[in-house]
Amino acid sequence: RKVVEANTEEELYTWLYDFYKAQDDAEKTFEEVFLMLEDKKRRDGRTDQTLREDKRHFNFLSEEIRNKAITEITEDELRDWLYTDYMPERPKQEALKKTLQLIRAVFDFGREKETMP
């Protein structure tokens, strides 16, 4: 908790605006964008089962990718994860398809929400 003091109400509002604007402008991790997408899906009426499936497919991703700023994730990193971590587990074709679709959806949503270029 942080105590903020200001001489006027306007100064306080300016400080609050700047603080929350900086929070919005901060680079989002892949996981943060995923959670934003899931929140949108929930509001759009997606079923709990769909959201659980998304979470299951999301959990296949490495911690490194999940916690990295979405703008810093490269195709090579995704390819390395796919071929060294995921494919050796021999996922079923449908699971592979849904996992790749989810990854694409998170990146698309990130671009749509301007969390990445």
Sequence and secondary structure as in RCSB ss.txt:
>XXXX:A:sequence
RKVVEANTEEELYTWLYDFYKAQDDAEKTFEEVFLMLEDKKRRDGRTDQTLREDKRHFNFLSEEIRNKAITEITE
DELRDWLYTDYMPERPKQEALKKTLQLIRAVFDFGREKETMP
>XXXX:A:secstr
      SSHHHHHHHHHHHHHHHHHS  BHHHHHHHHHHHHHHTT  HHHHHHHHHHHTTS HHHHTSBGGG  H
HHHHHIIIIIIGGG   HHHHHHHHHHHHHHHHHHHHTTS  
